Amino acid sequence: MDLKDVDRLSEEIRSKYHELEKELHGSTWSVEEDALAFLTDAGLVGRLTMDNQGRWPSENRQMLPSKIGECVWWLAVLAQRMDLDFEECVEEFLSNRLDSLK
């Protein structure tokens, strides 16, 4: 799967969640609420990583791959919601970082 696929599928999944949010709360989450949800999942990746490395006990260690994937999904969603091209964001960061290390 390439980043264009990630971007497209992320938008499709997020639109389904927007429908659920409207049904449950009468409106969709704001960009800020999406960012907070991402940070919550990123925090879980941290805890599950600590468990993976034997530094923090967790009964949910099998969730680590899914939570890493969910964080990527959230980043794609946040880029879309702020009118940024997800693929360009990733490519720019990686290219700049690589150039700075040469």
ChimeraX attribute file (.defattr): number of C-alpha atoms within 10 A of each C-alpha:
attribute: neighborCount
match mode: 1-to-1
recipient: residues
	/A:1	5
	/A:2	7
	/A:3	15
	/A:4	13
	/A:5	11
	/A:6	17
	/A:7	20
	/A:8	13
	/A:9	15
	/A:10	20
	/A:11	19
	/A:12	12
	/A:13	12
	/A:14	15
	/A:15	14
	/A:16	10
	/A:17	14
	/A:18	15
	/A:19	14
	/A:20	14
	/A:21	14
	/A:22	12
	/A:23	11
	/A:24	10
	/A:25	10
	/A:26	11
	/A:27	12
	/A:28	17
	/A:29	15
	/A:30	10
	/A:31	15
	/A:32	10
	/A:33	11
	/A:34	17
	/A:35	16
	/A:36	12
	/A:37	15
	/A:38	21
	/A:39	14
	/A:40	13
	/A:41	18
	/A:42	18
	/A:43	14
	/A:44	17
	/A:45	22
	/A:46	16
	/A:47	19
	/A:48	25
	/A:49	18
	/A:50	15
	/A:51	17
	/A:52	15
	/A:53	10
	/A:54	10
	/A:55	11
	/A:56	12
	/A:57	13
	/A:58	15
	/A:59	8
	/A:60	10
	/A:61	15
	/A:62	11
	/A:63	13
	/A:64	18
	/A:65	12
	/A:66	11
	/A:67	19
	/A:68	18
	/A:69	13
	/A:70	17
	/A:71	20
	/A:72	18
	/A:73	20
	/A:74	22
	/A:75	19
	/A:76	26
	/A:77	28
	/A:78	20
	/A:79	18
	/A:80	17
	/A:81	14
	/A:82	9
	/A:83	9
	/A:84	13
	/A:85	15
	/A:86	19
	/A:87	16
	/A:88	12
	/A:89	13
	/A:90	13
	/A:91	13
	/A:92	12
	/A:93	11
	/A:94	12
	/A:95	10
	/A:96	11
	/A:97	11
	/A:98	10
	/A:99	9
	/A:100	8
	/A:101	6
	/A:102	5
